Amino acid sequence: MHHDPLKIFSHFPHGSPNSAAPSQVAKKPIFLSPEELQNMPLGPILTQPMKFIKFNAPFEDEKINYFKITNASTNRIGLKIDLSCPDRIQTDVNVCCLDVNGSIKIRIVTKRFDLDKNAQDCIAITWMNVQNEGDIDEEFFEGDGLRNKKKLFLLITTYR
């Protein structure tokens, strides 16, 4: 009995068992208009550390630390970093975009300051959905759209 070797694949839609079924074919990314993005729910961000960034005294010299932000949402997001007291602390990033599952490590530096004047300093991270391409600036956050905010607090420790 003679079999045609190609005939055994005739029951597969594209002639091969390795062809992807139509439901498995990767679709092109969906590009949303700015108006559609404004109304899409915001996903979460993750920060390391989660709540507090620790600095140890003395503060006659600058102190450097880092924190990480990860986009855990399903959309590309824009971030804006606001500081409660920019005369005491500064970051190397103020505004940026993060792709889905993307992350950024941000440096924070304390300037010289007097502990007697120390209030509860914090870093406020605001995020919004953004287009899949291009950059943003601080003016972007003045526009319409849903936004979310998370605060990281600076924990100042002194020697006793």
C-alpha positions as CSV (number, residue, x, y, z in Angstrom):
1,M,0.0,0.0,0.0
2,H,1.5,3.3,-1.1
3,H,0.9,6.5,0.9
4,D,1.5,10.1,-0.2
5,P,3.6,11.6,2.5
6,L,2.1,15.1,2.0
7,K,-1.4,13.8,2.2
8,I,-1.1,13.1,6.0
9,F,-1.0,16.9,6.6
10,S,-4.1,17.6,4.6
11,H,-6.3,17.8,7.7
12,F,-4.2,20.7,9.1
13,P,-5.6,24.2,8.0
14,H,-2.3,25.4,6.5
15,G,-0.9,22.0,5.5
16,S,1.5,21.6,8.4
17,P,1.1,20.6,12.0
18,N,3.4,23.5,12.9
19,S,1.2,26.2,11.4
20,A,-0.4,28.5,14.0
21,A,-4.1,28.3,14.3
22,P,-5.9,31.6,13.5
23,S,-6.6,32.2,17.2
24,Q,-2.8,31.8,18.0
25,V,-1.6,34.3,15.4
26,A,0.0,37.3,17.1
27,K,-2.1,40.4,16.5
28,K,-0.6,43.8,15.9
29,P,-0.5,46.1,18.9
30,I,-3.6,48.2,19.3
31,F,-2.8,51.9,19.1
32,L,-5.3,54.0,21.1
33,S,-6.0,57.7,20.5
34,P,-5.1,60.2,23.3
35,E,-8.8,60.5,24.1
36,E,-9.1,56.7,24.5
37,L,-6.0,56.5,26.7
38,Q,-7.4,59.3,29.0
39,N,-10.3,57.1,29.9
40,M,-8.6,53.8,30.2
41,P,-8.2,52.5,33.8
42,L,-4.8,52.8,35.2
43,G,-2.8,49.8,36.3
44,P,-0.4,49.6,39.2
45,I,3.2,50.5,39.6
46,L,5.6,48.7,41.9
47,T,8.3,50.4,43.9
48,Q,11.4,49.1,45.6
49,P,11.4,50.0,48.4
50,M,7.7,49.9,48.8
51,K,7.1,52.8,51.3
52,F,10.3,54.2,52.9
53,I,13.7,55.4,51.6
54,K,16.2,55.4,54.5
55,F,19.0,58.0,55.0
56,N,21.4,58.0,57.9
57,A,22.8,61.2,59.6
58,P,25.0,63.2,59.6
59,F,23.9,65.5,56.8
60,E,26.9,67.7,56.5
61,D,27.6,65.8,53.3
62,E,25.4,64.6,50.4
63,K,23.8,61.2,50.8
64,I,22.8,59.0,47.8
65,N,20.2,56.3,47.7
66,Y,18.1,54.7,44.9
67,F,14.6,53.5,44.3
68,K,13.1,51.5,41.5
69,I,9.7,51.9,39.8
70,T,8.2,49.1,37.6
71,N,5.2,49.5,35.4
72,A,3.0,46.5,36.3
73,S,0.1,47.7,34.2
74,T,-1.0,46.7,30.8
75,N,-0.3,50.1,29.2
76,R,2.7,52.3,28.6
77,I,2.7,54.9,31.3
78,G,4.3,58.3,31.9
79,L,5.8,59.1,35.3
80,K,6.3,62.4,37.0
81,I,8.4,62.7,40.2
82,D,7.5,65.5,42.6
83,L,9.6,66.3,45.7
84,S,8.1,67.7,48.9
85,C,11.3,69.7,49.6
86,P,13.5,70.2,46.6
87,D,15.9,72.4,48.6
88,R,16.8,69.2,50.7
89,I,16.4,66.4,48.2
90,Q,16.8,65.9,44.4
91,T,16.4,63.1,41.9
92,D,18.1,62.5,38.6
93,V,14.8,61.9,36.8
94,N,11.7,64.1,36.9
95,V,9.6,62.8,34.0
96,C,9.9,59.6,32.0
97,C,7.9,56.9,30.2
98,L,7.8,53.2,31.0
99,D,6.8,50.4,28.7
100,V,4.7,47.5,30.1
101,N,6.9,45.6,32.6
102,G,9.6,48.2,32.1
103,S,11.4,49.7,35.1
104,I,13.7,52.5,36.0
105,K,16.2,53.0,38.8
106,I,16.2,56.6,40.1
107,R,18.9,58.2,42.1
108,I,17.9,60.4,45.1
109,V,20.4,62.8,46.7
110,T,20.1,64.7,50.0
111,K,21.7,68.1,50.1
112,R,23.2,69.5,53.3
113,F,20.5,70.4,55.7
114,D,19.8,71.1,59.4
115,L,17.9,68.2,61.1
116,D,16.1,70.7,63.3
117,K,14.1,71.9,60.2
118,N,13.5,68.4,58.9
119,A,9.8,67.7,58.2
120,Q,8.4,64.5,56.8
121,D,9.9,64.6,53.3
122,C,8.4,62.5,50.6
123,I,8.6,61.7,46.9
124,A,5.2,61.7,45.0
125,I,5.1,59.5,41.9
126,T,2.2,60.4,39.5
127,W,1.5,58.2,36.5
128,M,-0.8,58.3,33.5
129,N,-1.4,56.2,30.4
130,V,0.6,57.5,27.4
131,Q,0.9,56.7,23.7
132,N,3.0,53.7,22.7
133,E,5.6,56.0,21.1
134,G,7.2,59.3,21.9
135,D,8.3,61.2,24.9
136,I,6.4,63.4,27.3
137,D,7.3,66.5,29.4
138,E,5.9,68.0,32.6
139,E,3.2,69.8,30.7
140,F,1.7,66.4,29.8
141,F,0.5,66.1,33.4
142,E,-1.4,69.3,33.2
143,G,-3.8,67.9,30.6
144,D,-6.9,65.8,31.0
145,G,-6.9,62.1,31.9
146,L,-6.9,59.7,34.7
147,R,-3.9,59.7,37.0
148,N,-2.8,58.0,40.1
149,K,-0.3,58.9,42.8
150,K,2.0,57.0,45.2
151,K,4.2,58.5,47.9
152,L,7.5,57.2,49.1
153,F,8.6,58.7,52.5
154,L,12.1,59.6,53.4
155,L,13.1,58.0,56.7
156,I,15.8,60.1,58.4
157,T,17.7,58.3,61.2
158,T,20.1,60.0,63.5
159,Y,22.9,58.8,65.8
160,R,22.2,58.7,69.5
